[in-house]
Amino acid sequence: MRLDKFFKVARIIKRRTVAQEILREGLVTVNGRPAKPATQVEPGDVVVVTLGSRTLKFEVLRVGGSARAEEAGSFYRILSE
């Protein structure tokens, strides 16, 4: 699954266009490598998002096309904030 779509489906970032902007600015890494909007993520990948002074590190647990709000948290596990 594309990383920009994963952010939206997992409700980490509400809009896909915002996710694409953050990815283009180089604020996200996947497994230690800079990520682009089309970067593919799979279960087990570690993603780090840096926004201002906040850093969110999480592991991808599963990918899927869509999810209800109650299921969104099951797509990832926060490793550190």
Number of C-alpha atoms within 10 A of each C-alpha: 14 14 24 25 24 26 20 19 24 24 18 14 17 12 14 18 14 14 21 18 14 20 21 14 11 13 17 24 18 20 13 11 10 16 23 22 20 13 14 15 21 15 12 13 16 20 23 22 18 15 11 7 5 8 14 14 18 20 20 19 15 17 20 11 9 13 16 10 10 7 12 16 16 13 21 22 14 13 12 10 11
